[in-house]
Amino acid sequence: MFERFTDKARAAVIQARATAAGRGDRMIRPAYLLYALAAGDGVAARALAGLGVGAAGIERQLDRAAPLGNPLAGEADSADAEALAAIGVDLDEIRRKVEEGFGPGALGRMPSPPRRRAGRLTVTGDVKQALMLAVTEARALHHDYIGTEHLLLGLLAAAGRTPRGDFTPETLRDFGIDPDQARQRVLDELRRATA
């Protein structure tokens, strides 16, 4: 299957893997592939940009879902503080003890923990489904290759088939993507490219 991928589609898959590894995640998730498509070059990036969706916005949404860095250095939002308090963790007490031992502002001076290097990463079921649906989309369009446009169409279709889970139509909306509008935008970009 990967031999039919264009260079840009291959680059998107490689970027999705690198994003997962850089975030310390052992799973290549649909959101990482979506980020890679928005950050890359090709029909999918143009279609997403035309919808006002860019890599920076997707990255911000990813950070809200699973932030990187030192969680004690910043301010926890009320939901985080409540969740930690529910299991007996008091962030203020932790900060106080750290500053008692290491001086005022010690947490601000701490470097962020290094990003873990991932060994072998696993592709989630949603990504596998999206890749298979990308092949289906390419066939339906009578294309003998799989490009970024097919990967995006595959992601949209995979989300549509998953009413609950990590990657659903609601997840796409969180990223600012209306699945029907995105599909139409991709098809419009393809028409423009062949006109």
N, C-alpha and C positions, 0 to 999 in steps of 0.2 A: 504494500500500500504506500509506504513512504517514498518509494521510487517515483511515484506520480506527483509528489509534492513539488511545488515551485520552490525556488530558493527563498522567496519571501515567506512562504508557508513554513518551510523548514526552520527559518530563522525565528519565526513566532513560537514554534514548539520549543526550540532551544532556549529562547528568552523566558518562556513560561517555566521551564525547568530551573533556569538560573534564578528566577524570582522566588520560586518555592525554596530553593536551597538558601538563598540570601535571607529569607525570612525564617530560616530554621525549621521549615515544614518538610516533612518526609513524604508529603503527598503533592502531586501536581494537580491542582484544582482548576475548575472551569474559570474562576475569577482571574487566575494567573494567566490563562490563555487569552482571556478577554483583554487584560492589561497589555499583554504582548502584542495583540492585534492593534490596539489603539496606539501603542508606542512605536509600532513598526511603520512599514511603508507598504502601500498597496491599496487595493480596492476597499478592504475592510477598514483601514485607517481613515480613508477619505469618507466612507459612509458614516462612520462613527463621528468624525469631525463635523460632518454635515448635520448631524443630530445634536451637535454641541457637547459631545462626549469625548473627552481627551484622557490621555494616560494619567495626568496629574489628578484629575477627579476620581478616577478609578483607584489610584493609589491611596488617596485620602480615605476613600470608603474602606479599602483593605485595612488601613491603619486603624480606623474606628473599630473594625471587627476584631483585629488581632494586632495591636500596636507592637512595634519593635522598641528596643532600648531598655532603659532603666525605669520600671514602673514606680519606684519610690521617689525618683527625682522630681517628677511632675506632680500635678495635683490630680487626684483621682476624682472622677465625676461621682455624683451622688449615687448612681446605680452601683459603681464599683465599690465605693465605701460601704454601702449598705450590704452588698453581697459578702464583702470581707468581714464586716461586723457580725453578720449572721453566723459565721463560723469561728468567731472569737478573735479576729485579727483587727487590731487597732493601729491604723497607719500613723496616727499622731504619736503614739507611744513608741513605735519603731523608729520614727524620725528622731524623737527625743533621745532615745538610747544611743543611736548612732552618733548624734551630735555630742552627747555626753562623753563618748569614748574618743571621738575623732575631731571634735571642734565644730563650731557653728558653720553651717553651710556645707558640711562634709558630703552630703548626698549630691549636691550640685557639682562638686569637684570629681565625683566618681565617673570614670569613663563608662560608656555603655558597654554591656557585656558583648564579647565578640560574637559575631554571627556564627552559628554552628555550621561546619561544613557537612553537607549531607553526603552520605554514601549513595547507595542505590535508592532512587526515588520511585514511588509507586504512583501510577496514574489512577485517579479515582474512576469509579464506574461511570460517573457523569461525563468525564472527559473521554473515556472509551466510547461511550454512546455518541458524543458530539463528533468524534473522529469518524465513526461509522456513518453517521448522518451526513457528514461533509462529503463522503464518497457518494452517498445517495443523491445529495444536492447536485454534485458535479455531473452525475449521470443524467439527472432530470434536465439539466441545462445543456446536455450534449457536449460537455467539455471532457477532454481526455487528460486533464490535469486537475490537481487539487491546489487551489490558491487560497489566499487569505479570505477571499469572499466566501468560499465554500466552508472554511473553518468557522467564520462568523455565522453563516446560515446554519451550520451544524450545531453551534452553541445555542442559537435561538430555538431551534427545533428540540434540542435536548431539554432545555428549560421548560418548553411547552409540554413536554411529556412527563414532567416531574412536578406534581402538585405540591409535594412537601419534600424538604431536604435542604441541601446546601445551595442548590442552583435551580431556582424556580422563576416563573415570570415575575414574581414579586422581587426576587433578587435583582433581576434585570432592571426593574423600576427603581430600586435603591441606587443603582448606578446611573440612573437618568435615561434608561433605554426603554422605549415602548417597543415590544417585540414585533408588532405588525409594521410600525413605521420603519424600524430598522431593516426588516426584510425588504420592504419596498425600496428603501434607500440603496441597499446593496444592488437590487435588480436595476434601479435607475443608473447607478454608477457603471454597471456592466454594459448597459445600453449605450451610455456616453462613450465608454472605452472602445466600443466596436463601431461607433458611428463615424 
